[in-house]
Amino acid sequence: MKKTDLYQLKREFLEYCELEKGQSLLTVNSYSRYLDRFLSFLSDREAERQRGREKKGDPSLRHSVTPSLVSSDITQDVVRQYRLYVNRLHDKNGSELKKTTQNYHILTLRSFLRYLAWRGIASLAPEKVPVAKADDRKINFLEAAEVKNILDLPSTGADSESRDRAILELFFSTGLRVSELAALNVDEINFERGEIAILGKGKKIRLVFLSADSVDLLSQYLIERGIDPGSTSKPKDEPLFLSNRDSRLTVRSIERLVKKYARRAGITKNVSPHTLRHSFATDLLMAGADIRSVQSMLGHSSISTTQIYTHVTDQHLRDTHQKFHGKSLEDQEQDKKL
């Protein structure tokens, strides 16, 4: 097998991402999926080129086999054709792929080429792989009154009421990702300090902080389960949130829970756990928090990711300007007329 064989290099790249860069299995699996699509495209392209040469009677292909793929096969023309191919793909619902999804394909290829360059393996330079400008992300968040309506809702008297109230309050208090919340264990909550050390994306640890209401609701829920939140010897690796079957509450179950309470609150917009994360961030920024602090609390590795929220807060400032600017002068003119 050639040292430049792309299938072998792909395997080595994925191992490097997992072992050396410490990336999550979810990220590594995504890289694998996107690279498989590229290699399949490249293989079909090379096979078609070979068939064309066979038709022209190229004697060197008299005993040809399926062509192997090597790093030098990745050229600017191949990348251009691949971008066209991805641009014309459709998802399982028959819709065109979003620009962000298309860019994930290309960014993965660029990361792979960067790895090859680091290894000293000749191929296309990663900076020669352009990425399309993505559409501005639309942030879906809840107004303060909508948040209050949701947080006040779980009052049916059901056994899960205290759990659901604690989950909803925890989302808005911390801005956790749904996967992070689902993975929480009882012994990871510092009730005395009102904080949690979260192992987030990229296996980076960050602190998130609990509101007083969140501490109270979590304490009430655990006491109902027979766990003393003030104890220094809480059960280790015990899931924080349990299903009705006493197993760890899944991400999908939490998503359904959030949607259920949003519907009960009469909110027509699509509400998910990520909506509550957006609401957490916009609430902080509108109240005057600096963007670097919000970046740290959200666990964003890049400030550019956090800056998507400035579109929302900029509009909030515009609305405030239009509502209040010049009003004192108008009042003075009214006083003169009186």
Buried (B, 14 or more C-beta within 10 A) or exposed (E): EEEBBBEEBBEEBBEBBBEEEEBBEEBBEBBBEBBEBBBEBBBEBBEEEBEEEEEEEEEEBEEEEEBBBBBEBBEEEBBEBBBEBBEEEEEEEEEEBEBEBBBBBBBBBBBBBBBBBEBEBEBBEBEEBEBEEEEEEEBBBBEEEBBEBBBEBBEEEEEBBBBBBBBBBBBBBBBBBBBBBBBBBBBBBEBEEBBBEBEBBEEEEBBBEBBEBBBBBBBBBBEEBEBEBEEEEBEEEBBBBBEEEEEBBEBEBBBEBBBBBBEEBEBEEEBBBBBBBBBBBBBBBBEEBEBEEBBEBBBBEEEEEBEBBBEBBEEEEEEEEEEEEEEEEEEEEEEEEE
